Amino acid sequence: GHANAQEALGKCFLHGEGVPLDHDEAARLLCLAAEQGVGSAEYMYGLCFGNGWGVKRDDDAATRWMRLAADHGFADAQASLGDSYAQGRGVPQDYSAAARWWRLAAEQGLARAQASLAMYYTLGTGIPRDVSEGARLFRLAAEQGHCTSQFNLMQFFLQGRGVSQDDTEAARYCRLAAEQGDTKAQGKLGAFLAEGRGVSQDIGEAAQYYRLAAEQGSARAQLNFGLLCECGRGVPQDDAKAARYY
């Protein structure tokens, strides 16, 4: 059969797009395409084994198919193989090998691989520590919308780690992460706005972000929002509401 068509139809069955969700049929079709050497199909078939979709879960088989896809240059597979080495899943744990595979995917512009490699550079895990290179990679991922990288880059700018200290850039990346719903970033942006650090002071907007973080369970944001309610800063004064958030 036509490998690309088999792969495309397999993905449809895997996600229930235009056809009923059917993991068994998805795995069958992806296997046919993967056996013809289609890198993306090898990757998806590896995911089937990794998650038990239509086949018995088998980390070793997942890794074998991921490696084939990675050897064919498929970035998602390279990143996933890096994850496997980092976690010791289906292969012996090997931080240096994880970094090598993430680098290959990062060089193709894959944000999650850039973020993983950035963390290894920052910590010196599996590769020599280089905080500046970590910051560079976090920035590449952050500019693609990778939320965790945006938050990490905020911390780098705030502390002057690997970059020049810059409150304005810290607040900008914090806002990007907060707008994606990151709880820690929402709470931190509330603090930036309350203090006027890196942004114009705006207690009303600070209250909005504290409340968003508070509603997602951030204890610090709950306290901060409660204080604003008690004092009537940025929100109407309301002792009862303050008591609920404390």
KEMAR-440581 format. One record per residue: x negated, y negated, z negated of N, C-alpha, C in turn; residue in one letter. Coordinates in steps of 0.05 Angstrom, whole numbers, plus 5000, padded with zeros to 4 digits. Layout:
<rs>
+-------+--------+------+--------+---------+------+-------+--------+------+------+
: neast : nnorth :  nup : caeast : canorth : caup : ceast : cnorth :  cup : type :
+-------+--------+------+--------+---------+------+-------+--------+------+------+
:     X :      Y :    Z :      X :       Y :    Z :     X :      Y :    Z :    a :
...
+-------+--------+------+--------+---------+------+-------+--------+------+------+
</rs>
This chain:
<rs>
+-------+--------+------+--------+---------+------+-------+--------+------+------+
: neast : nnorth :  nup : caeast : canorth : caup : ceast : cnorth :  cup : type :
+-------+--------+------+--------+---------+------+-------+--------+------+------+
:  4984 :   5024 : 5000 :   5000 :    5000 : 5000 :  4983 :   4975 : 5000 :    g :
:  4996 :   4952 : 5003 :   4983 :    4927 : 5004 :  4977 :   4918 : 4975 :    h :
:  4951 :   4917 : 4968 :   4943 :    4912 : 4941 :  4954 :   4886 : 4929 :    a :
:  4953 :   4864 : 4944 :   4962 :    4839 : 4934 :  4992 :   4839 : 4929 :    n :
:  5007 :   4852 : 4946 :   5036 :    4854 : 4942 :  5042 :   4871 : 4918 :    a :
:  5027 :   4893 : 4914 :   5031 :    4910 : 4891 :  5026 :   4894 : 4865 :    q :
:  5004 :   4879 : 4866 :   4997 :    4862 : 4842 :  5019 :   4842 : 4837 :    e :
:  5028 :   4828 : 4857 :   5048 :    4807 : 4854 :  5074 :   4819 : 4842 :    a :
:  5083 :   4842 : 4853 :   5107 :    4854 : 4844 :  5103 :   4865 : 4815 :    l :
:  5079 :   4876 : 4810 :   5073 :    4885 : 4783 :  5076 :   4863 : 4763 :    g :
:  5066 :   4839 : 4769 :   5068 :    4817 : 4751 :  5097 :   4809 : 4747 :    k :
:  5113 :   4811 : 4768 :   5142 :    4805 : 4765 :  5155 :   4824 : 4745 :    c :
:  5150 :   4850 : 4748 :   5161 :    4869 : 4729 :  5150 :   4865 : 4701 :    f :
:  5125 :   4857 : 4699 :   5113 :    4853 : 4672 :  5126 :   4830 : 4657 :    l :
:  5134 :   4809 : 4672 :   5145 :    4786 : 4659 :  5175 :   4783 : 4662 :    h :
:  5187 :   4802 : 4678 :   5216 :    4800 : 4683 :  5223 :   4776 : 4700 :    g :
:  5207 :   4770 : 4719 :   5211 :    4746 : 4736 :  5224 :   4755 : 4763 :    e :
:  5250 :   4751 : 4766 :   5264 :    4758 : 4791 :  5272 :   4787 : 4792 :    g :
:  5263 :   4803 : 4773 :   5270 :    4831 : 4770 :  5273 :   4838 : 4741 :    v :
:  5286 :   4860 : 4734 :   5288 :    4867 : 4706 :  5260 :   4872 : 4694 :    p :
:  5257 :   4865 : 4669 :   5232 :    4871 : 4655 :  5228 :   4901 : 4654 :    l :
:  5204 :   4910 : 4664 :   5199 :    4939 : 4664 :  5169 :   4943 : 4663 :    d :
:  5159 :   4948 : 4639 :   5130 :    4950 : 4635 :  5119 :   4976 : 4648 :    h :
:  5136 :   4997 : 4649 :   5126 :    5022 : 4661 :  5121 :   5017 : 4691 :    d :
:  5140 :   5004 : 4705 :   5137 :    4999 : 4733 :  5114 :   4979 : 4738 :    e :
:  5112 :   4959 : 4720 :   5090 :    4940 : 4722 :  5063 :   4954 : 4721 :    a :
:  5060 :   4971 : 4701 :   5034 :    4985 : 4698 :  5028 :   5002 : 4722 :    a :
:  5049 :   5016 : 4733 :   5045 :    5033 : 4757 :  5035 :   5017 : 4780 :    r :
:  5048 :   4994 : 4785 :   5040 :    4977 : 4808 :  5013 :   4964 : 4804 :    l :
:  5008 :   4955 : 4780 :   4982 :    4942 : 4775 :  4960 :   4962 : 4777 :    l :
:  4965 :   4987 : 4769 :   4945 :    5008 : 4772 :  4938 :   5013 : 4801 :    c :
:  4959 :   5014 : 4819 :   4954 :    5017 : 4847 :  4937 :   4995 : 4859 :    l :
:  4942 :   4970 : 4851 :   4927 :    4948 : 4860 :  4899 :   4947 : 4849 :    a :
:  4897 :   4954 : 4823 :   4871 :    4954 : 4810 :  4852 :   4975 : 4822 :    a :
:  4863 :   4998 : 4829 :   4847 :    5019 : 4840 :  4836 :   5012 : 4868 :    e :
:  4847 :   4990 : 4879 :   4837 :    4980 : 4905 :  4818 :   4957 : 4901 :    q :
:  4810 :   4952 : 4876 :   4789 :    4932 : 4871 :  4798 :   4904 : 4869 :    g :
:  4823 :   4898 : 4865 :   4833 :    4870 : 4863 :  4827 :   4861 : 4834 :    v :
:  4809 :   4841 : 4831 :   4800 :    4833 : 4805 :  4822 :   4825 : 4786 :    g :
:  4841 :   4809 : 4796 :   4862 :    4799 : 4779 :  4880 :   4822 : 4770 :    s :
:  4884 :   4842 : 4788 :   4900 :    4866 : 4781 :  4885 :   4883 : 4760 :    a :
:  4859 :   4885 : 4763 :   4843 :    4900 : 4743 :  4847 :   4887 : 4716 :    e :
:  4846 :   4860 : 4716 :   4850 :    4845 : 4691 :  4877 :   4851 : 4679 :    y :
:  4898 :   4849 : 4695 :   4925 :    4853 : 4685 :  4930 :   4882 : 4675 :    m :
:  4918 :   4900 : 4690 :   4920 :    4928 : 4682 :  4905 :   4933 : 4655 :    y :
:  4883 :   4919 : 4652 :   4869 :    4920 : 4626 :  4886 :   4909 : 4604 :    g :
:  4901 :   4887 : 4610 :   4919 :    4876 : 4590 :  4941 :   4897 : 4582 :    l :
:  4950 :   4912 : 4602 :   4970 :    4932 : 4596 :  4960 :   4952 : 4576 :    c :
:  4935 :   4961 : 4579 :   4923 :    4980 : 4560 :  4918 :   4966 : 4533 :    f :
:  4910 :   4941 : 4534 :   4905 :    4927 : 4509 :  4930 :   4922 : 4492 :    g :
:  4953 :   4920 : 4505 :   4978 :    4914 : 4492 :  4998 :   4937 : 4491 :    n :
:  4991 :   4959 : 4504 :   5010 :    4982 : 4505 :  5034 :   4976 : 4522 :    g :
:  5030 :   4961 : 4544 :   5052 :    4955 : 4563 :  5053 :   4976 : 4584 :    w :
:  5072 :   4995 : 4582 :   5076 :    5015 : 4603 :  5056 :   5038 : 4602 :    g :
:  5036 :   5036 : 4585 :   5016 :    5057 : 4581 :  5011 :   5058 : 4551 :    v :
:  4999 :   5080 : 4542 :   4991 :    5082 : 4514 :  4968 :   5062 : 4508 :    k :
:  4971 :   5048 : 4486 :   4950 :    5029 : 4480 :  4923 :   5043 : 4477 :    r :
:  4903 :   5031 : 4490 :   4876 :    5044 : 4491 :  4856 :   5021 : 4495 :    d :
:  4842 :   5014 : 4473 :   4823 :    4992 : 4475 :  4800 :   4998 : 4493 :    d :
:  4791 :   5024 : 4493 :   4769 :    5031 : 4510 :  4776 :   5028 : 4540 :    d :
:  4800 :   5037 : 4547 :   4809 :    5035 : 4575 :  4813 :   5005 : 4582 :    a :
:  4824 :   4990 : 4563 :   4827 :    4961 : 4568 :  4800 :   4948 : 4574 :    a :
:  4780 :   4955 : 4559 :   4753 :    4943 : 4563 :  4742 :   4952 : 4589 :    t :
:  4745 :   4977 : 4597 :   4735 :    4987 : 4623 :  4746 :   4971 : 4646 :    r :
:  4773 :   4967 : 4645 :   4785 :    4952 : 4667 :  4778 :   4922 : 4666 :    w :
:  4776 :   4911 : 4642 :   4767 :    4883 : 4640 :  4739 :   4880 : 4651 :    m :
:  4721 :   4900 : 4646 :   4694 :    4897 : 4655 :  4693 :   4898 : 4686 :    r :
:  4709 :   4915 : 4698 :   4711 :    4916 : 4727 :  4719 :   4889 : 4738 :    l :
:  4740 :   4877 : 4726 :   4750 :    4851 : 4735 :  4729 :   4830 : 4730 :    a :
:  4715 :   4831 : 4708 :   4695 :    4812 : 4701 :  4672 :   4814 : 4721 :    a :
:  4664 :   4838 : 4728 :   4642 :    4842 : 4747 :  4650 :   4831 : 4775 :    d :
:  4676 :   4830 : 4780 :   4685 :    4819 : 4805 :  4688 :   4788 : 4803 :    h :
:  4680 :   4777 : 4780 :   4680 :    4748 : 4778 :  4706 :   4735 : 4769 :    g :
:  4725 :   4751 : 4758 :   4750 :    4741 : 4750 :  4747 :   4728 : 4722 :    f :
:  4751 :   4702 : 4721 :   4744 :    4686 : 4696 :  4759 :   4695 : 4672 :    a :
:  4785 :   4700 : 4674 :   4801 :    4709 : 4651 :  4790 :   4735 : 4640 :    d :
:  4782 :   4753 : 4658 :   4771 :    4778 : 4648 :  4744 :   4774 : 4635 :    a :
:  4727 :   4757 : 4645 :   4702 :    4751 : 4633 :  4706 :   4740 : 4605 :    q :
:  4726 :   4722 : 4602 :   4732 :    4711 : 4575 :  4742 :   4732 : 4557 :    a :
:  4760 :   4749 : 4567 :   4771 :    4771 : 4550 :  4750 :   4791 : 4542 :    s :
:  4731 :   4796 : 4560 :   4709 :    4815 : 4553 :  4691 :   4802 : 4532 :    l :
:  4688 :   4776 : 4534 :   4673 :    4761 : 4512 :  4688 :   4764 : 4486 :    g :
:  4714 :   4762 : 4486 :   4730 :    4766 : 4462 :  4726 :   4794 : 4450 :    d :
:  4725 :   4814 : 4468 :   4722 :    4841 : 4459 :  4695 :   4845 : 4445 :    s :
:  4674 :   4834 : 4457 :   4648 :    4836 : 4444 :  4647 :   4820 : 4417 :    y :
:  4660 :   4797 : 4417 :   4660 :    4781 : 4392 :  4674 :   4796 : 4369 :    a :
:  4695 :   4811 : 4376 :   4711 :    4825 : 4356 :  4704 :   4854 : 4352 :    q :
:  4687 :   4865 : 4370 :   4680 :    4893 : 4369 :  4704 :   4911 : 4376 :    g :
:  4720 :   4902 : 4396 :   4744 :    4916 : 4404 :  4739 :   4931 : 4430 :    r :
:  4736 :   4958 : 4428 :   4731 :    4974 : 4452 :  4701 :   4974 : 4460 :    g :
:  4685 :   4958 : 4447 :   4656 :    4958 : 4451 :  4643 :   4952 : 4424 :    v :
:  4617 :   4959 : 4421 :   4603 :    4951 : 4396 :  4603 :   4920 : 4394 :    p :
:  4607 :   4910 : 4370 :   4606 :    4881 : 4366 :  4579 :   4870 : 4374 :    q :
:  4578 :   4849 : 4391 :   4553 :    4838 : 4401 :  4558 :   4809 : 4407 :    d :
:  4550 :   4791 : 4389 :   4555 :    4763 : 4393 :  4540 :   4751 : 4417 :    y :
:  4516 :   4761 : 4422 :   4501 :    4751 : 4445 :  4515 :   4758 : 4471 :    s :
:  4526 :   4783 : 4473 :   4540 :    4791 : 4497 :  4566 :   4775 : 4500 :    a :
:  4579 :   4770 : 4477 :   4603 :    4753 : 4478 :  4597 :   4726 : 4490 :    a :
:  4575 :   4714 : 4481 :   4567 :    4688 : 4492 :  4561 :   4689 : 4521 :    a :
:  4548 :   4710 : 4530 :   4541 :    4713 : 4559 :  4566 :   4714 : 4576 :    r :
:  4586 :   4730 : 4568 :   4610 :    4732 : 4584 :  4627 :   4706 : 4583 :    w :
:  4628 :   4693 : 4559 :   4642 :    4668 : 4557 :  4629 :   4647 : 4575 :    w :
:  4602 :   4647 : 4576 :   4588 :    4628 : 4593 :  4596 :   4630 : 4622 :    r :
:  4598 :   4655 : 4632 :   4606 :    4660 : 4660 :  4633 :   4648 : 4665 :    l :
:  4652 :   4653 : 4646 :   4679 :    4642 : 4650 :  4679 :   4612 : 4647 :    a :
:  4664 :   4602 : 4628 :   4663 :    4573 : 4623 :  4652 :   4558 : 4647 :    a :
:  4633 :   4570 : 4661 :   4622 :    4558 : 4685 :  4642 :   4557 : 4707 :    e :
:  4663 :   4573 : 4706 :   4684 :    4572 : 4725 :  4706 :   4553 : 4716 :    q :
:  4702 :   4539 : 4693 :   4721 :    4519 : 4684 :  4743 :   4529 : 4667 :    g :
:  4741 :   4554 : 4656 :   4763 :    4565 : 4639 :  4761 :   4553 : 4611 :    l :
:  4782 :   4538 : 4604 :   4781 :    4523 : 4579 :  4777 :   4540 : 4554 :    a :
:  4791 :   4563 : 4553 :   4788 :    4579 : 4528 :  4760 :   4590 : 4525 :    r :
:  4747 :   4596 : 4547 :   4719 :    4606 : 4546 :  4701 :   4583 : 4538 :    a :
:  4705 :   4559 : 4548 :   4690 :    4536 : 4540 :  4692 :   4531 : 4510 :    q :
:  4716 :   4534 : 4500 :   4721 :    4529 : 4471 :  4707 :   4551 : 4454 :    a :
:  4708 :   4576 : 4463 :   4696 :    4597 : 4447 :  4665 :   4594 : 4448 :    s :
:  4654 :   4588 : 4471 :   4625 :    4584 : 4473 :  4617 :   4559 : 4457 :    l :
:  4633 :   4539 : 4457 :   4627 :    4514 : 4442 :  4625 :   4521 : 4412 :    a :
:  4643 :   4538 : 4402 :   4642 :    4545 : 4374 :  4616 :   4560 : 4367 :    m :
:  4608 :   4578 : 4385 :   4583 :    4593 : 4381 :  4559 :   4575 : 4380 :    y :
:  4559 :   4555 : 4399 :   4537 :    4535 : 4398 :  4537 :   4519 : 4373 :    y :
:  4561 :   4512 : 4364 :   4563 :    4496 : 4339 :  4553 :   4510 : 4315 :    t :
:  4559 :   4536 : 4314 :   4551 :    4552 : 4290 :  4525 :   4567 : 4294 :    l :
:  4515 :   4568 : 4319 :   4490 :    4583 : 4324 :  4495 :   4613 : 4322 :    g :
:  4519 :   4622 : 4332 :   4526 :    4650 : 4331 :  4519 :   4663 : 4358 :    t :
:  4501 :   4682 : 4359 :   4494 :    4696 : 4383 :  4476 :   4680 : 4402 :    g :
:  4473 :   4655 : 4398 :   4457 :    4637 : 4414 :  4445 :   4616 : 4396 :    i :
:  4423 :   4603 : 4404 :   4411 :    4582 : 4387 :  4431 :   4560 : 4382 :    p :
:  4431 :   4550 : 4358 :   4450 :    4528 : 4351 :  4444 :   4503 : 4366 :    r :
:  4464 :   4491 : 4378 :   4461 :    4466 : 4393 :  4488 :   4451 : 4391 :    d :
:  4490 :   4434 : 4372 :   4515 :    4420 : 4367 :  4523 :   4401 : 4390 :    v :
:  4503 :   4389 : 4402 :   4509 :    4372 : 4425 :  4521 :   4387 : 4448 :    s :
:  4511 :   4412 : 4454 :   4522 :    4428 : 4475 :  4550 :   4438 : 4466 :    e :
:  4554 :   4443 : 4441 :   4580 :    4450 : 4431 :  4600 :   4428 : 4436 :    g :
:  4591 :   4403 : 4430 :   4609 :    4380 : 4435 :  4615 :   4377 : 4464 :    a :
:  4595 :   4381 : 4481 :   4600 :    4378 : 4510 :  4621 :   4398 : 4520 :    r :
:  4619 :   4423 : 4511 :   4637 :    4443 : 4519 :  4665 :   4438 : 4507 :    l :
:  4666 :   4430 : 4482 :   4692 :    4423 : 4471 :  4706 :   4401 : 4487 :    f :
:  4690 :   4381 : 4496 :   4701 :    4359 : 4511 :  4713 :   4370 : 4538 :    r :
:  4698 :   4388 : 4551 :   4708 :    4399 : 4576 :  4735 :   4413 : 4572 :    l :
:  4736 :   4429 : 4551 :   4761 :    4443 : 4545 :  4783 :   4424 : 4536 :    a :
:  4776 :   4404 : 4520 :   4796 :    4385 : 4510 :  4808 :   4369 : 4533 :    a :
:  4792 :   4362 : 4553 :   4803 :    4346 : 4575 :  4821 :   4363 : 4593 :    e :
:  4821 :   4389 : 4589 :   4840 :    4407 : 4603 :  4865 :   4412 : 4586 :    q :
:  4866 :   4399 : 4562 :   4889 :    4402 : 4545 :  4887 :   4424 : 4525 :    g :
:  4863 :   4435 : 4520 :   4859 :    4456 : 4500 :  4862 :   4444 : 4473 :    h :
:  4883 :   4451 : 4458 :   4891 :    4437 : 4434 :  4869 :   4440 : 4412 :    c :
:  4860 :   4464 : 4407 :   4840 :    4468 : 4386 :  4814 :   4453 : 4392 :    t :
:  4807 :   4451 : 4417 :   4783 :    4436 : 4425 :  4787 :   4406 : 4420 :    s :
:  4811 :   4396 : 4425 :   4817 :    4368 : 4419 :  4814 :   4362 : 4390 :    q :
:  4824 :   4380 : 4373 :   4822 :    4376 : 4344 :  4793 :   4378 : 4335 :    f :
:  4778 :   4397 : 4345 :   4750 :    4400 : 4338 :  4734 :   4376 : 4347 :    n :
:  4739 :   4366 : 4371 :   4725 :    4343 : 4381 :  4731 :   4318 : 4364 :    l :
:  4756 :   4316 : 4355 :   4763 :    4295 : 4336 :  4744 :   4295 : 4312 :    m :
:  4740 :   4319 : 4301 :   4722 :    4321 : 4278 :  4693 :   4313 : 4285 :    q :
:  4684 :   4321 : 4309 :   4657 :    4314 : 4317 :  4654 :   4284 : 4319 :    f :
:  4673 :   4270 : 4331 :   4671 :    4241 : 4333 :  4673 :   4227 : 4306 :    f :
:  4689 :   4239 : 4289 :   4693 :    4227 : 4262 :  4667 :   4229 : 4246 :    l :
:  4653 :   4251 : 4249 :   4629 :    4257 : 4233 :  4603 :   4249 : 4248 :    q :
:  4606 :   4243 : 4274 :   4581 :    4238 : 4290 :  4565 :   4263 : 4293 :    g :
:  4577 :   4286 : 4298 :   4564 :    4311 : 4302 :  4562 :   4317 : 4332 :    r :
:  4538 :   4316 : 4343 :   4534 :    4322 : 4372 :  4543 :   4300 : 4390 :    g :
:  4555 :   4279 : 4379 :   4564 :    4255 : 4394 :  4559 :   4231 : 4376 :    v :
:  4560 :   4207 : 4387 :   4558 :    4183 : 4371 :  4584 :   4180 : 4355 :    s :
:  4582 :   4173 : 4330 :   4606 :    4169 : 4313 :  4624 :   4148 : 4326 :    q :
:  4650 :   4155 : 4328 :   4668 :    4137 : 4342 :  4697 :   4142 : 4332 :    d :
:  4707 :   4125 : 4315 :   4733 :    4129 : 4304 :  4755 :   4127 : 4325 :    d :
:  4751 :   4110 : 4345 :   4771 :    4107 : 4366 :  4774 :   4132 : 4382 :    t :
:  4751 :   4145 : 4390 :   4752 :    4170 : 4404 :  4764 :   4192 : 4386 :    e :
:  4756 :   4192 : 4361 :   4767 :    4211 : 4342 :  4798 :   4210 : 4342 :    a :
:  4808 :   4186 : 4339 :   4837 :    4182 : 4338 :  4850 :   4190 : 4364 :    a :
:  4837 :   4184 : 4387 :   4848 :    4191 : 4413 :  4852 :   4221 : 4416 :    r :
:  4831 :   4236 : 4409 :   4833 :    4265 : 4412 :  4852 :   4277 : 4391 :    y :
:  4853 :   4264 : 4368 :   4872 :    4273 : 4347 :  4900 :   4270 : 4357 :    c :
:  4906 :   4248 : 4371 :   4933 :    4244 : 4381 :  4940 :   4264 : 4403 :    r :
:  4920 :   4271 : 4420 :   4926 :    4291 : 4441 :  4934 :   4317 : 4428 :    l :
:  4920 :   4325 : 4407 :   4926 :    4351 : 4394 :  4953 :   4349 : 4379 :    a :
:  4958 :   4326 : 4366 :   4983 :    4322 : 4351 :  5007 :   4323 : 4370 :    a :
:  5004 :   4312 : 4394 :   5026 :    4312 : 4413 :  5032 :   4339 : 4423 :    e :
:  5013 :   4358 : 4420 :   5018 :    4386 : 4427 :  5030 :   4402 : 4404 :    q :
:  5034 :   4388 : 4381 :   5047 :    4402 : 4359 :  5028 :   4414 : 4338 :    g :
:  5002 :   4408 : 4340 :   4983 :    4418 : 4321 :  4988 :   4406 : 4293 :    d :
:  4994 :   4422 : 4273 :   5001 :    4412 : 4247 :  4979 :   4396 : 4234 :    t :
:  4954 :   4406 : 4235 :   4932 :    4392 : 4222 :  4927 :   4365 : 4236 :    k :
:  4930 :   4365 : 4263 :   4926 :    4340 : 4278 :  4947 :   4320 : 4272 :    a :
:  4972 :   4329 : 4269 :   4994 :    4311 : 4262 :  4989 :   4298 : 4235 :    q :
:  4981 :   4314 : 4215 :   4975 :    4302 : 4189 :  4951 :   4283 : 4190 :    g :
:  4931 :   4290 : 4205 :   4907 :    4273 : 4207 :  4914 :   4247 : 4222 :    k :
:  4930 :   4249 : 4243 :   4938 :    4225 : 4257 :  4954 :   4207 : 4239 :    l :
:  4971 :   4219 : 4222 :   4985 :    4202 : 4203 :  4966 :   4186 : 4185 :    g :
:  4944 :   4199 : 4177 :   4924 :    4185 : 4161 :  4910 :   4163 : 4177 :    a :
:  4903 :   4169 : 4202 :   4890 :    4148 : 4218 :  4908 :   4124 : 4220 :    f :
:  4934 :   4129 : 4225 :   4953 :    4107 : 4228 :  4958 :   4092 : 4202 :    l :
:  4959 :   4106 : 4180 :   4963 :    4094 : 4154 :  4940 :   4076 : 4146 :    a :
:  4916 :   4085 : 4154 :   4892 :    4070 : 4146 :  4884 :   4050 : 4167 :    e :
:  4895 :   4052 : 4191 :   4885 :    4035 : 4213 :  4857 :   4042 : 4221 :    g :
:  4851 :   4067 : 4221 :   4824 :    4077 : 4228 :  4824 :   4087 : 4256 :    r :
:  4810 :   4073 : 4274 :   4809 :    4081 : 4302 :  4833 :   4074 : 4318 :    g :
:  4854 :   4064 : 4304 :   4879 :    4055 : 4317 :  4889 :   4031 : 4301 :    v :
:  4908 :   4017 : 4313 :   4921 :    3995 : 4298 :  4938 :   4008 : 4275 :    s :
:  4937 :   3996 : 4252 :   4953 :    4006 : 4230 :  4983 :   4005 : 4236 :    q :
:  4996 :   4027 : 4231 :   5025 :    4029 : 4237 :  5037 :   4049 : 4217 :    d :
:  5047 :   4039 : 4195 :   5057 :    4056 : 4174 :  5082 :   4072 : 4183 :    i :
:  5098 :   4059 : 4199 :   5122 :    4072 : 4209 :  5115 :   4097 : 4226 :    g :
:  5096 :   4094 : 4244 :   5087 :    4117 : 4260 :  5073 :   4137 : 4243 :    e :
:  5057 :   4128 : 4224 :   5044 :    4146 : 4206 :  5065 :   4164 : 4192 :    a :
:  5087 :   4152 : 4183 :   5108 :    4167 : 4170 :  5119 :   4188 : 4188 :    a :
:  5122 :   4181 : 4214 :   5133 :    4200 : 4233 :  5115 :   4225 : 4235 :    q :
:  5089 :   4220 : 4237 :   5071 :    4243 : 4240 :  5067 :   4258 : 4214 :    y :
:  5068 :   4244 : 4191 :   5067 :    4259 : 4166 :  5092 :   4277 : 4164 :    y :
:  5115 :   4267 : 4172 :   5139 :    4283 : 4170 :  5138 :   4307 : 4188 :    r :
:  5128 :   4303 : 4213 :   5125 :    4326 : 4231 :  5108 :   4348 : 4219 :    l :
:  5085 :   4340 : 4208 :   5067 :    4359 : 4195 :  5079 :   4371 : 4170 :    a :
:  5093 :   4355 : 4155 :   5106 :    4364 : 4131 :  5127 :   4386 : 4137 :    a :
:  5142 :   4382 : 4158 :   5163 :    4401 : 4166 :  5151 :   4427 : 4176 :    e :
:  5125 :   4427 : 4183 :   5112 :    4451 : 4192 :  5097 :   4464 : 4168 :    q :
:  5100 :   4453 : 4144 :   5089 :    4466 : 4121 :  5063 :   4455 : 4110 :    g :
:  5054 :   4432 : 4120 :   5029 :    4420 : 4110 :  5034 :   4408 : 4083 :    s :
:  5021 :   4419 : 4062 :   5025 :    4409 : 4035 :  5015 :   4380 : 4032 :    a :
:  4993 :   4374 : 4045 :   4982 :    4347 : 4043 :  5001 :   4327 : 4056 :    r :
:  5011 :   4334 : 4080 :   5030 :    4317 : 4094 :  5056 :   4313 : 4078 :    a :
:  5065 :   4334 : 4065 :   5089 :    4332 : 4048 :  5085 :   4312 : 4026 :    q :
:  5061 :   4313 : 4013 :   5055 :    4294 : 3992 :  5054 :   4266 : 4003 :    l :
:  5040 :   4262 : 4026 :   5037 :    4235 : 4037 :  5064 :   4224 : 4046 :    n :
:  5081 :   4241 : 4058 :   5107 :    4231 : 4066 :  5124 :   4225 : 4042 :    f :
:  5122 :   4242 : 4021 :   5137 :    4236 : 3997 :  5129 :   4210 : 3984 :    g :
:  5103 :   4204 : 3984 :   5094 :    4178 : 3974 :  5106 :   4154 : 3989 :    l :
:  5106 :   4157 : 4016 :   5117 :    4135 : 4032 :  5147 :   4132 : 4026 :    l :
:  5161 :   4154 : 4022 :   5190 :    4153 : 4016 :  5194 :   4139 : 3988 :    c :
:  5177 :   4146 : 3969 :   5179 :    4135 : 3943 :  5174 :   4105 : 3943 :    e :
:  5154 :   4097 : 3959 :   5146 :    4068 : 3959 :  5162 :   4052 : 3980 :    c :
:  5177 :   4066 : 3998 :   5191 :    4052 : 4019 :  5172 :   4039 : 4039 :    g :
:  5150 :   4053 : 4045 :   5131 :    4043 : 4065 :  5135 :   4058 : 4091 :    r :
:  5143 :   4045 : 4112 :   5147 :    4057 : 4138 :  5173 :   4072 : 4141 :    g :
:  5186 :   4077 : 4119 :   5212 :    4090 : 4118 :  5229 :   4077 : 4096 :    v :
:  5255 :   4080 : 4097 :   5272 :    4068 : 4075 :  5264 :   4081 : 4048 :    p :
:  5264 :   4065 : 4027 :   5259 :    4076 : 4000 :  5280 :   4096 : 3993 :    q :
:  5270 :   4120 : 3984 :   5289 :    4142 : 3978 :  5276 :   4161 : 3958 :    d :
:  5283 :   4157 : 3932 :   5271 :    4174 : 3912 :  5279 :   4204 : 3915 :    d :
:  5304 :   4208 : 3923 :   5313 :    4236 : 3926 :  5297 :   4250 : 3948 :    a :
:  5294 :   4237 : 3970 :   5278 :    4249 : 3992 :  5250 :   4253 : 3984 :    k :
:  5238 :   4233 : 3970 :   5211 :    4236 : 3960 :  5208 :   4261 : 3943 :    a :
:  5227 :   4265 : 3925 :   5226 :    4288 : 3907 :  5227 :   4314 : 3923 :    a :
:  5242 :   4315 : 3945 :   5244 :    4339 : 3961 :  5217 :   4346 : 3974 :    r :
:  5202 :   4326 : 3981 :   5176 :    4331 : 3995 :  5153 :   4335 : 3976 :    y :
:  5155 :   4327 : 3951 :   5134 :    4331 : 3932 :  5131 :   4360 : 3925 :    y :
+-------+--------+------+--------+---------+------+-------+--------+------+------+
</rs>
